Amino acid sequence: MASSVALQAEPAPIVACTISRDVQNFDLLIEDMETELGESWGDLSFEDARVFLNQPDAESLEFVAVAMDREDEGRIAMVADLIKTANSRGIKVIVIAEDVSPIALHQLLRLGAEEFVPYPLPDGALHDAIERLRKPREVAPPPSAPAAKAVKLSGDRDGVVLAMHGLAGGVGSTTFAVNMAWELANIDKKEPPRVCLLDFDLQYGSVATYLDLPRREAVFELLSDTESMDDEAFMHALQDYKEKLHVLTAPPEMLPLDLICSEDVNRILAAARANFDYVVVDMPSTVVQWTEAVLNTAHVYFTPLELDMRSAQNTLRMIRALKAEDLPFEKLRYILNRAPKFTDLSGKSRVKRMAETLNIDIEVMMPDGGKAVNDACDQGVPLGEAAPKNNLRKEILKLATSVHEHNQAVIAGA
């Protein structure tokens, strides 16, 4: 008998716990926790967790996964206390949320939850979240570091806001925004204007990819608390590209578009306008509550589209939506990407019919830049650097020149 007792394995130490109203409501979470941790995890109710996290046994925990659904929003104060307690004990928190309002989720993330994973769990999402928790947290460089070297306070500008809002996926809105911002930053060699590029696509924003810039936690911190933001905090969240263009990238993680509201957007735009001559905003293709804030502030609201049915239908939807809300739809400036060549008479006839049918003016025709555009985006450099003779780059430069000359004429006449 003694020998059989000696052969029994000691129970695996508990390194993580799920905390929920009833973990059986999250069967996929149970499966993923077993896959990742085997038997090294436990389960607690909200009430039991309040007691356990304050006991010595909790010191062995690496993280807790707080699972919530819509019914748990009434317990938001209790969940917030659990997150605070876990943080005070050095225990990291993953929030697993199903149908939880963006406001509640925003509050939990601000209180110190390290990771958010939607439920039902996407394949590998919990694994990736655990891996990120186990990696050493990157520390943002101090103000004297190279990333912030060229970012200086001004506060004496009244910048022109140029928004880019693609009317369908893949119409080149981000490519246009990045290259427009770069051309404006280089438009005057003697007195180059200060240019800021804001990526407001909180979920799929790719400005960071197109300029080969890291996505920093400072962006999420800024978006989470714009009420306490001043010009210095705003400038610290920016990165400079070749000391000419200043960029607010999308956050490192995919976030709900409702994480920010119109007041947040207005504060960010006000800070950007006060410190830059031009503010280029890359918008998500989705229309959200704060789209109105950008539309009202923007001097020009560019809407790239293509010569196809989806763009035509989405243009009609956009115009109807703006008219229904009595918003300034006349600010929309339509840019046709991949426009027909000069010799393509059939294509030019289709463009004319499309404009007449939609009752719009297609003011700018952008040619197909071809493979050079994808290559430049993949390499993380603007077209002006990668392919200066590209036809698309030339047209964007012409438009940037026209915008700058018009702005200078307005300033001179003021």
C-alpha positions in Angstrom: 0.0 0.0 0.0 2.8 2.4 0.8 4.3 1.9 -2.7 1.0 2.6 -4.4 0.6 5.8 -2.4 4.1 6.9 -3.5 3.2 6.5 -7.1 0.2 8.8 -7.0 1.0 12.2 -8.7 0.6 15.4 -6.8 -2.2 17.6 -8.0 -1.1 20.1 -10.5 -0.8 23.7 -9.0 -3.7 26.0 -10.0 -2.3 28.8 -12.1 -5.5 30.3 -13.5 -9.2 30.5 -12.7 -12.3 31.3 -14.6 -14.7 33.7 -12.8 -18.4 33.7 -14.0 -22.0 33.5 -12.9 -22.1 29.9 -14.3 -19.1 28.6 -16.3 -21.4 26.1 -18.0 -22.8 29.0 -20.0 -19.3 29.2 -21.6 -18.6 25.7 -22.7 -16.1 26.8 -25.4 -14.1 28.6 -22.6 -14.0 25.3 -20.6 -12.7 23.5 -23.6 -10.0 26.1 -24.4 -8.9 26.3 -20.7 -8.5 22.5 -20.6 -6.5 22.6 -23.9 -4.2 25.4 -22.6 -3.8 24.4 -19.0 -4.9 20.8 -18.5 -5.9 20.4 -14.9 -4.0 23.5 -13.7 -7.1 25.7 -13.5 -10.2 26.2 -11.4 -13.6 27.9 -11.5 -15.1 30.4 -9.2 -18.4 32.2 -9.0 -18.3 36.0 -8.6 -19.1 35.7 -4.9 -16.5 33.1 -4.2 -13.9 35.0 -6.2 -14.3 38.0 -3.8 -13.2 35.8 -0.9 -10.6 33.7 -2.7 -8.6 36.5 -4.3 -7.9 37.9 -0.8 -6.5 34.6 0.5 -2.9 33.4 0.4 -3.8 30.5 -2.0 -4.4 33.2 -4.7 -0.7 34.0 -4.8 -0.1 31.1 -7.2 -2.5 32.5 -9.8 -1.0 33.7 -13.1 -4.3 35.1 -14.4 -8.0 35.0 -14.1 -10.5 34.8 -17.0 -13.7 36.8 -16.2 -16.5 35.5 -18.3 -19.6 37.8 -18.7 -22.7 38.1 -20.8 -25.5 40.6 -21.0 -27.1 39.4 -17.8 -24.0 40.2 -15.9 -24.0 43.9 -16.6 -25.9 44.5 -13.4 -22.9 43.1 -11.6 -20.5 45.5 -13.3 -19.5 47.1 -10.0 -18.7 43.6 -8.5 -16.6 42.7 -11.5 -14.8 46.0 -11.4 -13.9 45.3 -7.7 -12.6 41.8 -8.7 -10.4 43.3 -11.4 -9.0 45.9 -8.9 -8.3 43.2 -6.4 -6.6 40.9 -8.9 -4.4 43.8 -10.1 -3.4 44.6 -6.5 -2.3 41.0 -6.1 -0.3 41.0 -9.3 -2.8 38.7 -11.1 -3.5 39.5 -14.7 -7.1 39.6 -16.0 -8.7 38.4 -19.3 -12.2 39.5 -20.0 -14.4 37.1 -22.0 -17.5 38.9 -23.1 -20.6 38.0 -25.0 -23.1 40.8 -25.9 -21.6 43.1 -23.3 -22.1 46.8 -24.1 -19.1 48.8 -25.3 -19.5 51.2 -22.3 -19.2 48.4 -19.8 -16.3 46.8 -21.7 -14.6 50.1 -21.9 -14.9 50.6 -18.1 -13.4 47.1 -17.4 -10.4 47.7 -19.7 -9.7 51.1 -18.1 -9.8 49.4 -14.6 -6.9 47.2 -15.6 -8.1 44.2 -17.5 -5.2 43.3 -19.7 -7.0 41.4 -22.5 -10.4 41.2 -24.1 -11.6 38.2 -26.0 -15.1 38.0 -27.6 -17.4 35.0 -27.0 -18.0 32.7 -28.7 -14.2 32.3 -28.7 -12.5 32.5 -32.1 -10.1 29.7 -32.9 -6.8 30.3 -31.0 -8.0 33.6 -29.4 -7.6 32.4 -25.8 -4.2 30.9 -26.6 -3.0 34.2 -28.2 -4.3 36.2 -25.2 -2.4 34.0 -22.7 0.7 34.2 -24.8 0.5 38.0 -24.8 0.0 38.0 -21.0 3.2 36.0 -20.5 5.3 38.2 -22.6 7.2 41.1 -20.9 5.1 44.3 -21.3 6.7 46.8 -23.7 7.6 50.1 -22.0 6.8 53.2 -24.1 9.9 55.2 -24.9 10.5 58.4 -22.9 9.9 61.8 -24.6 13.6 62.0 -25.5 13.5 58.7 -27.3 13.7 58.6 -31.2 10.0 57.8 -31.5 9.1 61.2 -30.0 12.1 63.1 -31.2 10.4 65.3 -33.7 7.1 65.6 -31.9 6.9 69.1 -30.4 4.1 71.2 -29.0 2.8 74.1 -31.1 -0.7 75.0 -30.0 -0.8 78.0 -32.3 -2.3 76.4 -35.5 -5.7 76.0 -36.9 -5.3 72.9 -39.1 -7.3 71.9 -42.1 -9.1 68.6 -41.6 -9.2 66.2 -44.5 -11.2 63.0 -43.9 -11.0 59.8 -46.1 -14.0 57.5 -45.9 -14.1 54.6 -48.4 -17.6 53.8 -49.7 -16.7 50.1 -50.1 -14.0 47.7 -49.0 -10.8 47.8 -51.0 -11.4 51.2 -52.7 -8.0 52.5 -51.6 -9.1 54.8 -48.8 -6.1 54.1 -46.5 -3.6 54.2 -49.4 -5.1 57.5 -50.4 -4.9 58.9 -46.8 -1.3 57.8 -46.2 0.0 59.1 -49.5 -2.0 62.4 -49.3 -0.6 63.0 -45.9 2.9 62.3 -47.1 2.7 64.6 -50.1 1.3 67.4 -48.0 4.2 67.0 -45.6 6.6 67.4 -48.5 4.7 70.0 -50.5 7.0 72.9 -49.6 10.7 72.2 -49.1 11.4 75.6 -47.6 8.5 75.9 -45.2 7.0 72.4 -44.9 3.6 72.3 -43.3 3.1 70.3 -40.1 0.9 67.3 -41.0 -0.8 64.8 -38.7 -2.4 61.5 -39.9 -5.0 59.9 -37.6 -6.1 56.3 -38.1 -9.6 56.1 -36.7 -10.3 52.6 -37.8 -10.0 51.0 -34.4 -10.4 47.5 -35.7 -8.7 47.1 -39.0 -6.7 50.2 -39.3 -3.6 49.6 -41.4 -1.8 53.0 -41.5 0.8 51.5 -39.1 1.4 48.7 -41.7 1.6 51.1 -44.6 4.3 53.2 -42.9 6.0 50.3 -41.0 5.3 51.8 -37.6 4.7 49.9 -34.3 1.3 49.9 -32.7 1.7 51.3 -29.2 -0.3 51.0 -26.0 -0.1 54.7 -25.6 -2.8 55.0 -28.3 -5.3 52.9 -26.3 -4.5 54.9 -23.2 -5.2 58.1 -25.0 -8.5 56.9 -26.5 -9.6 55.5 -23.1 -9.4 58.8 -21.3 -9.6 61.8 -23.6 -11.2 63.9 -20.8 -7.8 64.2 -19.1 -5.9 64.6 -22.3 -3.9 67.7 -22.9 -1.7 68.7 -25.9 1.3 67.0 -24.4 -0.5 63.7 -23.8 -1.8 63.8 -27.4 1.6 64.5 -28.9 3.2 61.7 -26.8 0.8 59.2 -28.4 2.0 60.2 -31.9 4.9 58.7 -33.8 6.9 60.5 -36.5 7.6 59.0 -39.9 11.0 60.2 -41.1 10.6 63.3 -39.0 8.1 64.8 -41.5 4.8 63.1 -40.8 3.2 62.6 -37.4 0.9 59.6 -37.0 -1.6 58.3 -34.6 -1.9 54.6 -35.4 -4.7 52.3 -34.6 -4.5 50.6 -31.2 -2.5 47.3 -30.9 -5.7 45.2 -30.3 -9.0 45.2 -32.1 -11.4 47.4 -30.2 -15.2 48.2 -30.5 -15.8 51.2 -32.7 -18.1 52.5 -29.9 -15.1 52.6 -27.5 -15.0 56.3 -28.3 -17.8 58.8 -28.7 -18.2 62.2 -30.5 -16.8 64.1 -27.5 -13.6 61.9 -27.6 -13.2 62.5 -31.3 -13.8 66.2 -31.0 -11.1 66.5 -28.3 -8.6 64.6 -30.5 -9.4 66.7 -33.6 -9.1 69.9 -31.5 -5.7 68.9 -30.2 -4.5 67.9 -33.7 -5.8 71.1 -35.3 -4.0 73.2 -32.7 -0.7 71.6 -33.4 -0.7 70.9 -37.1 -1.5 72.7 -40.4 -3.1 69.6 -42.0 -5.0 66.8 -40.2 -5.7 63.8 -42.4 -8.2 61.3 -40.9 -8.5 57.7 -42.2 -12.1 56.7 -41.3 -13.6 53.2 -41.0 -15.9 52.3 -43.8 -18.6 51.7 -41.2 -20.7 54.7 -40.3 -20.8 55.1 -36.5 -22.2 57.5 -34.0 -19.0 59.7 -34.1 -18.8 59.8 -37.9 -21.0 63.0 -37.5 -18.3 64.6 -35.4 -15.6 64.1 -38.1 -18.0 65.1 -40.9 -18.9 68.4 -39.1 -15.3 69.3 -38.4 -13.8 68.3 -41.7 -13.1 71.0 -44.3 -13.3 68.3 -47.0 -14.7 64.7 -46.6 -13.2 62.6 -49.4 -15.2 59.5 -50.3 -13.2 57.1 -52.6 -15.3 54.7 -54.7 -14.9 52.4 -57.7 -16.8 52.0 -61.0 -19.0 49.1 -59.8 -22.5 48.4 -58.5 -21.5 48.1 -54.8 -19.9 51.5 -54.8 -23.0 53.0 -56.5 -25.4 51.4 -54.0 -23.3 52.4 -51.0 -23.1 56.0 -52.3 -26.9 56.2 -52.4 -27.1 54.8 -48.9 -24.6 57.3 -47.6 -26.3 60.3 -49.1 -29.8 59.1 -47.9 -28.4 58.6 -44.4 -26.8 62.0 -44.2 -29.9 63.7 -45.6 -32.1 61.9 -43.1 -30.0 63.2 -40.2 -29.7 66.7 -41.7 -25.9 66.4 -41.9 -23.7 68.3 -44.4 -23.6 65.8 -47.3 -22.4 68.5 -49.6 -19.0 68.1 -47.9 -18.5 64.8 -49.7 -16.0 64.8 -52.5 -16.1 61.8 -54.7 -12.8 60.2 -55.8 -13.0 57.5 -58.4 -10.1 55.0 -57.8 -8.9 52.8 -60.6 -10.5 55.1 -63.1 -10.6 54.3 -66.8 -7.6 55.3 -68.9 -7.8 58.4 -71.1 -8.3 56.3 -74.2 -11.0 54.1 -72.7 -14.0 55.8 -74.1 -16.4 53.1 -73.0 -15.1 53.3 -69.4 -15.4 57.1 -69.5 -19.0 56.8 -70.7 -19.8 54.5 -67.8 -18.3 57.0 -65.3 -20.6 59.7 -66.8 -23.7 57.5 -66.5 -22.8 56.6 -62.9 -22.4 60.2 -61.9 -25.7 61.2 -63.6 -27.6 58.3 -62.0 -26.3 59.1 -58.5 -26.7 62.9 -59.1 -23.1 63.5 -57.9 -20.0 65.1 -59.3 -17.0 62.7 -59.5 -14.3 65.4 -59.2 -11.1 63.4 -59.0 -10.1 60.5 -61.2 -7.3 58.3 -59.8 -5.6 55.8 -62.2 -4.8 52.3 -61.3 -1.3 52.3 -59.7 -0.8 48.7 -60.4 1.5 46.3 -58.6 3.7 49.2 -57.3 0.9 50.2 -54.9 0.7 46.9 -53.2 4.5 46.6 -53.1 4.8 50.1 -51.4 2.2 49.2 -48.9 3.8 45.8 -48.1 7.2 47.6 -47.7 5.8 50.3 -45.4 6.8 53.3 -47.5 4.7 55.9 -49.4 4.5 55.9 -53.2 6.5 59.1 -53.3 9.4 57.1 -51.8 8.9 53.7 -53.5 7.6 54.7 -56.9 7.7 58.5 -57.5 6.9 58.2 -61.2 3.9 56.0 -60.6 0.7 57.5 -62.2 -1.3 57.2 -59.1 1.4 59.0 -57.1 1.4 61.8 -59.6 -2.3 62.3 -59.3 -2.2 62.4 -55.5 0.6 64.9 -55.7 -1.5 67.1 -58.0 -4.4 67.0 -55.6 -2.2 67.7 -52.5 -0.7 70.7 -54.4 -4.2 72.0 -55.2 -5.3 71.7 -51.6 -2.2 73.4 -50.3 -2.4 76.3 -52.8 -6.0 76.8 -52.1 -5.3 76.9 -48.3 -2.4 79.3 -48.8 -4.7 81.6 -50.9 -7.3 81.5 -48.1 -4.7 82.4 -45.5 -3.3 85.2 -47.6 -6.8 86.7 -48.2 -7.8 86.4 -44.5 
